[in-house]
Amino acid sequence: MEARTKDLWVFVETKEDGTAKNVGIELLSPGRELADKQGGKLVALVVGCGVEKAAKEAACHGADLVLTVDAPEFREYSTDAYAAALTELLKKYAPTSLLIGATPNGRDLGPRVSCRLNTGLTADCTNLDVDAETGCVCWTRPAFGGNLMAVILCPDNRPQMGTVRPGVFKKPPVSEKEAEIIQEDFRFPAEKIRTRVLENLREAAGELVNLEEAEIIVAGGRGVGSAEGFKLLQELCDVLGGTLGASRAAVDAGWVTHSHQVGQTGKTVGPKLYIACGISGAIQHLAGMTGSDRVVAINKDADAPIFGVADYGIVGDLFDVVPALIAELKKQA
């Protein structure tokens, strides 16, 4: 497909209550920078049923224009309906680039749409920029198990597409100038949707661990030593009202499940407070948590790399420090 505009689009995924998922609003932040560098508008695309709230969120967080597709057949995500809607609108408006959150739905939707438009898609990006010479988007993503960072360009086909990890970027501030909202008249025959959601089961650990939207995370690494040690960190989480995270080493050891993992091969997070306990600070882990507003590191090794990114560092045994911290917090409660 050939681009007819220099506009950059952001797909804003919606929740069951019609509000926007965080990642869609987060992507308006890099979207603004990329759109300005490419000389086009920043357009938010909101698809769902009863999406007025999500559309208004996108409108007041920096989008120049918000396009909505609002119909009953989009109440629950389906590959058939959503891929058809995005493909139709992308052909109609022909933007130069599209950002999609790397959620389970986004990772399903992106490849379907890119294939229908005969263009490329870079998955699971952690950084975005524009190449000064070609004007193409520079999509940066982990490669070889997170040991290298690959920068990928799509010079020939349009739109340029990529999925971006939740939590990599901060939400843009509320803008005084709200965008225009246009509702697109697109319907998809319900009988052509080949899958149906019969029941939602929230028993999997991943459903209970929402690291991307957590404001406080207490994470443990190899220094925690055992699954029993993570019970102490969970107690600190409970006192702070936080969420339990972990490094890859702790997950590989079987002390916690992969749904708790922070890092290039786990989840990218940006909480207000990140407490790293017994985490040395391997580059793969740092890439997943350096977007945190405040980082507190607790480690016996004064030379651990984690102290290089920490706002506050405590050199000591976490099994001495954490119980003392819990006791003091309980006094303040």
LUMTIVEX-417039 format. One record per residue (C-alpha): residue number from 1; chain; x, y, z. Coordinates in nm, 2 decimals, padded with zeros to 4 digits. Layout:
N
pos; unit; c1; c2; c3
NUM; A; X; Y; Z
...
This chain:
333
pos; unit; c1; c2; c3
1; A; 00.00; 00.00; 00.00
2; A; 00.12; 00.35; -00.08
3; A; 00.10; 00.62; 00.19
4; A; -00.10; 00.93; 00.09
5; A; -00.03; 01.12; 00.41
6; A; 00.25; 01.16; 00.66
7; A; 00.02; 01.09; 00.95
8; A; 00.11; 00.85; 01.23
9; A; -00.17; 00.64; 01.38
10; A; -00.19; 00.49; 01.73
11; A; -00.43; 00.20; 01.79
12; A; -00.60; 00.25; 02.13
13; A; -00.73; -00.07; 02.27
14; A; -01.03; -00.05; 02.51
15; A; -01.14; -00.23; 02.83
16; A; -01.47; -00.38; 02.90
17; A; -01.60; -00.06; 03.06
18; A; -01.52; 00.14; 02.75
19; A; -01.21; 00.32; 02.88
20; A; -00.87; 00.30; 02.71
21; A; -00.60; 00.06; 02.81
22; A; -00.29; 00.23; 02.94
23; A; -00.07; 00.13; 02.65
24; A; -00.28; 00.30; 02.39
25; A; -00.25; 00.63; 02.58
26; A; 00.12; 00.57; 02.65
27; A; 00.19; 00.54; 02.28
28; A; 00.05; 00.88; 02.21
29; A; 00.37; 01.01; 02.37
30; A; 00.62; 00.87; 02.12
31; A; 00.35; 00.90; 01.86
32; A; 00.36; 01.28; 01.90
33; A; 00.73; 01.29; 01.85
34; A; 00.73; 01.07; 01.55
35; A; 00.44; 01.25; 01.39
36; A; 00.62; 01.58; 01.43
37; A; 00.94; 01.44; 01.28
38; A; 00.75; 01.30; 00.99
39; A; 00.55; 01.62; 00.93
40; A; 00.21; 01.46; 00.98
41; A; -00.08; 01.44; 01.22
42; A; -00.11; 01.22; 01.53
43; A; -00.43; 01.01; 01.48
44; A; -00.58; 00.78; 01.75
45; A; -00.79; 00.49; 01.63
46; A; -01.03; 00.35; 01.89
47; A; -01.23; 00.04; 01.82
48; A; -01.49; -00.13; 02.04
49; A; -01.84; -00.09; 02.17
50; A; -01.93; 00.21; 02.38
51; A; -01.59; 00.38; 02.33
52; A; -01.68; 00.74; 02.41
53; A; -01.46; 00.74; 02.73
54; A; -01.16; 00.60; 02.54
55; A; -01.21; 00.84; 02.26
56; A; -01.22; 01.14; 02.50
57; A; -00.91; 01.01; 02.68
58; A; -00.72; 00.99; 02.35
59; A; -00.85; 01.34; 02.24
60; A; -00.72; 01.51; 02.56
61; A; -00.38; 01.34; 02.56
62; A; -00.23; 01.49; 02.25
63; A; -00.40; 01.33; 01.95
64; A; -00.48; 01.57; 01.66
65; A; -00.77; 01.35; 01.54
66; A; -00.95; 01.05; 01.69
67; A; -01.13; 00.80; 01.47
68; A; -01.37; 00.56; 01.63
69; A; -01.54; 00.24; 01.52
70; A; -01.82; 00.17; 01.77
71; A; -02.06; -00.12; 01.72
72; A; -02.19; -00.43; 01.91
73; A; -01.97; -00.67; 01.71
74; A; -01.66; -00.51; 01.85
75; A; -01.77; -00.55; 02.21
76; A; -01.53; -00.84; 02.25
77; A; -01.20; -00.87; 02.06
78; A; -01.21; -01.10; 01.76
79; A; -00.94; -01.13; 01.49
80; A; -01.19; -01.13; 01.21
81; A; -01.38; -00.81; 01.30
82; A; -01.09; -00.60; 01.43
83; A; -00.85; -00.69; 01.14
84; A; -01.12; -00.60; 00.89
85; A; -01.18; -00.26; 01.06
86; A; -00.82; -00.17; 01.07
87; A; -00.75; -00.28; 00.72
88; A; -01.04; -00.09; 00.58
89; A; -00.95; 00.24; 00.76
90; A; -00.58; 00.21; 00.68
91; A; -00.67; 00.17; 00.31
92; A; -00.91; 00.47; 00.33
93; A; -00.67; 00.72; 00.50
94; A; -00.33; 00.57; 00.40
95; A; -00.11; 00.69; 00.69
96; A; 00.26; 00.63; 00.69
97; A; 00.29; 00.46; 01.03
98; A; 00.09; 00.26; 01.28
99; A; 00.17; 00.18; 01.65
100; A; -00.01; -00.10; 01.83
101; A; 00.04; -00.20; 02.20
102; A; 00.21; -00.54; 02.24
103; A; -00.08; -00.68; 02.44
104; A; -00.21; -01.03; 02.37
105; A; -00.47; -00.88; 02.14
106; A; -00.22; -00.64; 01.97
107; A; 00.02; -00.92; 01.91
108; A; -00.26; -01.11; 01.73
109; A; -00.40; -00.81; 01.54
110; A; -00.07; -00.66; 01.41
111; A; 00.05; -00.95; 01.19
112; A; -00.30; -01.01; 01.05
113; A; -00.33; -00.64; 00.93
114; A; 00.03; -00.61; 00.81
115; A; -00.02; -00.93; 00.60
116; A; -00.34; -00.80; 00.44
117; A; -00.17; -00.47; 00.35
118; A; 00.15; -00.64; 00.23
119; A; 00.38; -00.45; 00.46
120; A; 00.62; -00.54; 00.74
121; A; 00.57; -00.54; 01.12
122; A; 00.83; -00.51; 01.39
123; A; 00.72; -00.69; 01.70
124; A; 00.77; -00.61; 02.07
125; A; 00.96; -00.28; 02.03
126; A; 01.12; -00.10; 02.33
127; A; 01.23; 00.22; 02.15
128; A; 01.12; 00.44; 01.85
129; A; 01.28; 00.71; 01.65
130; A; 01.29; 00.84; 01.29
131; A; 01.59; 00.79; 01.06
132; A; 01.72; 01.13; 00.96
133; A; 01.82; 01.02; 00.61
134; A; 01.53; 00.82; 00.50
135; A; 01.25; 00.95; 00.72
136; A; 01.16; 00.59; 00.81
137; A; 01.07; 00.48; 01.16
138; A; 01.35; 00.32; 01.35
139; A; 01.20; 00.03; 01.54
140; A; 01.42; -00.10; 01.82
141; A; 01.36; -00.44; 01.97
142; A; 01.55; -00.71; 02.17
143; A; 01.71; -00.99; 01.97
144; A; 01.89; -01.31; 02.05
145; A; 01.72; -01.36; 02.38
146; A; 01.76; -01.00; 02.48
147; A; 02.14; -01.00; 02.44
148; A; 02.13; -00.76; 02.15
149; A; 01.91; -00.47; 02.04
150; A; 01.81; -00.47; 01.67
151; A; 01.71; -00.15; 01.49
152; A; 01.47; -00.23; 01.20
153; A; 01.35; -00.01; 00.91
154; A; 01.07; -00.07; 00.66
155; A; 01.19; 00.15; 00.36
156; A; 00.96; 00.02; 00.08
157; A; 00.61; -00.06; 00.21
158; A; 00.35; 00.14; 00.39
159; A; 00.22; 00.17; 00.65
160; A; 00.52; 00.11; 00.87
161; A; 00.39; -00.10; 01.15
162; A; 00.51; -00.21; 01.50
163; A; 00.39; -00.34; 01.83
164; A; 00.53; -00.17; 02.14
165; A; 00.56; -00.31; 02.49
166; A; 00.33; -00.17; 02.75
167; A; 00.51; 00.04; 03.02
168; A; 00.79; 00.16; 02.79
169; A; 00.66; 00.51; 02.76
170; A; 00.49; 00.75; 03.00
171; A; 00.14; 00.88; 02.94
172; A; 00.15; 01.23; 02.78
173; A; 00.01; 01.51; 02.99
174; A; -00.34; 01.63; 02.94
175; A; -00.36; 01.88; 02.65
176; A; -00.57; 02.20; 02.67
177; A; -00.66; 02.16; 02.31
178; A; -00.88; 01.85; 02.25
179; A; -00.89; 01.67; 01.92
180; A; -01.18; 01.63; 01.69
181; A; -01.36; 01.29; 01.72
182; A; -01.50; 01.13; 01.40
183; A; -01.71; 00.82; 01.41
184; A; -01.65; 00.59; 01.12
185; A; -01.95; 00.40; 00.98
186; A; -01.80; 00.05; 00.96
187; A; -01.98; -00.26; 01.04
188; A; -01.88; -00.63; 01.02
189; A; -02.13; -00.91; 00.98
190; A; -02.16; -01.09; 01.31
191; A; -02.20; -01.42; 01.13
192; A; -01.86; -01.39; 00.98
193; A; -01.69; -01.38; 01.32
194; A; -01.55; -01.73; 01.34
195; A; -01.48; -01.74; 01.71
196; A; -01.70; -01.67; 02.02
197; A; -01.60; -01.60; 02.38
198; A; -01.80; -01.84; 02.58
199; A; -01.65; -01.76; 02.92
200; A; -01.37; -01.55; 03.08
201; A; -01.15; -01.75; 03.32
202; A; -00.93; -01.54; 03.54
203; A; -00.75; -01.82; 03.72
204; A; -00.41; -01.79; 03.54
205; A; -00.14; -01.62; 03.73
206; A; -00.09; -01.38; 03.45
207; A; -00.44; -01.24; 03.49
208; A; -00.36; -01.15; 03.85
209; A; -00.02; -00.99; 03.79
210; A; -00.07; -00.65; 03.63
211; A; 00.28; -00.52; 03.64
212; A; 00.24; -00.28; 03.35
213; A; -00.01; -00.07; 03.54
214; A; 00.13; -00.11; 03.89
215; A; 00.23; 00.21; 04.07
216; A; 00.45; 00.02; 04.32
217; A; 00.66; -00.29; 04.24
218; A; 00.87; -00.49; 04.48
219; A; 01.10; -00.72; 04.27
220; A; 01.33; -01.00; 04.38
221; A; 01.63; -01.15; 04.21
222; A; 01.88; -01.43; 04.26
223; A; 01.97; -01.29; 04.60
224; A; 01.63; -01.38; 04.74
225; A; 01.75; -01.73; 04.73
226; A; 01.43; -01.93; 04.73
227; A; 01.05; -01.93; 04.69
228; A; 01.03; -01.89; 05.06
229; A; 01.23; -01.57; 05.04
230; A; 00.97; -01.43; 04.80
231; A; 00.71; -01.46; 05.07
232; A; 00.89; -01.19; 05.26
233; A; 00.88; -00.96; 04.95
234; A; 00.51; -01.04; 04.91
235; A; 00.46; -00.92; 05.27
236; A; 00.63; -00.59; 05.18
237; A; 00.40; -00.57; 04.87
238; A; 00.10; -00.61; 05.09
239; A; 00.21; -00.33; 05.33
240; A; 00.28; -00.09; 05.04
241; A; -00.02; -00.20; 04.83
242; A; 00.23; -00.30; 04.55
243; A; 00.28; -00.58; 04.30
244; A; 00.54; -00.85; 04.31
245; A; 00.80; -00.86; 04.04
246; A; 01.11; -01.07; 03.97
247; A; 01.42; -01.10; 03.76
248; A; 01.47; -01.37; 03.50
249; A; 01.71; -01.55; 03.73
250; A; 01.44; -01.59; 04.00
251; A; 01.19; -01.71; 03.74
252; A; 01.43; -01.96; 03.58
253; A; 01.50; -02.09; 03.93
254; A; 01.12; -02.16; 03.96
255; A; 01.07; -01.94; 04.27
256; A; 00.80; -01.74; 04.10
257; A; 00.61; -01.76; 03.77
258; A; 00.70; -01.59; 03.45
259; A; 00.40; -01.36; 03.48
260; A; 00.61; -01.17; 03.75
261; A; 00.92; -01.13; 03.53
262; A; 01.05; -00.78; 03.45
263; A; 01.30; -00.73; 03.18
264; A; 01.36; -00.76; 02.80
265; A; 01.22; -01.12; 02.80
266; A; 00.95; -01.03; 03.06
267; A; 00.75; -00.71; 03.11
268; A; 00.85; -00.35; 03.07
269; A; 00.73; -00.14; 03.36
270; A; 00.72; 00.22; 03.47
271; A; 00.59; 00.24; 03.83
272; A; 00.62; 00.54; 04.06
273; A; 00.83; 00.32; 04.30
274; A; 01.04; 00.02; 04.21
275; A; 01.22; -00.17; 04.50
276; A; 01.48; -00.41; 04.37
277; A; 01.58; -00.67; 04.63
278; A; 01.87; -00.90; 04.56
279; A; 01.89; -00.80; 04.20
280; A; 02.24; -00.74; 04.06
281; A; 02.12; -00.53; 03.77
282; A; 02.19; -00.72; 03.44
283; A; 02.13; -00.51; 03.13
284; A; 01.83; -00.72; 03.03
285; A; 01.66; -00.65; 03.36
286; A; 01.75; -00.28; 03.36
287; A; 01.59; -00.24; 03.02
288; A; 01.26; -00.34; 03.17
289; A; 01.25; -00.11; 03.47
290; A; 01.45; 00.21; 03.41
291; A; 01.13; 00.39; 03.32
292; A; 01.04; 00.38; 03.69
293; A; 01.00; 00.72; 03.86
294; A; 01.20; 00.62; 04.18
295; A; 01.42; 00.31; 04.22
296; A; 01.53; 00.18; 04.56
297; A; 01.80; -00.10; 04.55
298; A; 01.88; -00.34; 04.83
299; A; 02.19; -00.55; 04.77
300; A; 02.48; -00.69; 04.97
301; A; 02.72; -00.61; 04.68
302; A; 02.81; -00.24; 04.69
303; A; 02.94; -00.27; 04.33
304; A; 02.62; -00.42; 04.19
305; A; 02.52; -00.24; 03.86
306; A; 02.17; -00.19; 04.00
307; A; 02.31; 00.10; 04.22
308; A; 02.40; 00.28; 03.90
309; A; 02.03; 00.34; 03.82
310; A; 01.90; 00.36; 04.17
311; A; 01.78; 00.68; 04.33
312; A; 01.83; 00.53; 04.67
313; A; 02.07; 00.24; 04.75
314; A; 02.09; 00.03; 05.06
315; A; 02.40; -00.19; 05.10
316; A; 02.29; -00.48; 05.32
317; A; 02.13; -00.82; 05.35
318; A; 01.77; -00.80; 05.22
319; A; 01.67; -01.04; 05.50
320; A; 01.77; -00.78; 05.75
321; A; 01.66; -00.47; 05.56
322; A; 01.32; -00.58; 05.44
323; A; 01.18; -00.69; 05.78
324; A; 01.30; -00.36; 05.93
325; A; 01.13; -00.17; 05.65
326; A; 00.81; -00.37; 05.69
327; A; 00.81; -00.30; 06.07
328; A; 00.87; 00.07; 06.02
329; A; 00.59; 00.10; 05.75
330; A; 00.35; -00.08; 05.98
331; A; 00.42; 00.18; 06.25
332; A; 00.34; 00.46; 06.01
333; A; 00.01; 00.29; 05.90
